[in-house]
Amino acid sequence: MATFMLMTKLSPDITAQMKNRAEVGRAWLEQVKKKCPEVKFLAHYGLLGPFDFCDIYEAPDAETAAKVSMISLSNGALQAESWMAIPYKRIVELATEI
């Protein structure tokens, strides 16, 4: 399984309803679990910056990661990007090969 980071920026109408954030977040997570049962979430963070949330998760491939992003977009995210994350140790190993 590959590790991905889902970077999410909420739409203004969703951020105006932050009191419902827990409920909306649970509904989103249930959709991901139903449509992408192979995804395993490792961590969830709220951010202060250009994105509102970061979810770190494992998925079998980039297509599954794309589905996770699309589910976020269909639930009111203004922007949702899934970035592949490679452990630092592996980056160092790869660097020795070039």
WOWO-V350660 format. One record per backbone hydrogen bond with DSSP energy under -0.5 kcal/mol. CO is the residue of the C=O (numbers start at 1). NH is the residue of the N-H. Records with the same first field share a line. If there is no record, write none. Layout:
CO=NH ; NH
This chain:
2=59
3=85
4=57
5=7 ; 83
6=8 ; 55
7=81
8=10 ; 52 ; 53
9=78 ; 79
11=14 ; 15
12=16
14=17
15=18
17=20
18=21
20=24
21=25
22=26
23=27
24=28
25=29
26=30
27=31
28=32
29=33
30=34
31=35
32=36
36=39
40=58
43=56
45=54
47=49
52=47
53=8
54=45
55=6 ; 57
56=42 ; 43
57=4
58=40
59=2
61=65
62=66
63=67
64=68
65=69
66=70
67=71
68=72
69=73
70=74
71=75
72=75 ; 77
73=76
76=11
79=9
81=7 ; 83
83=5
85=3
87=90 ; 91
88=92
89=93
90=94
91=95
92=96
93=97
94=97
95=98
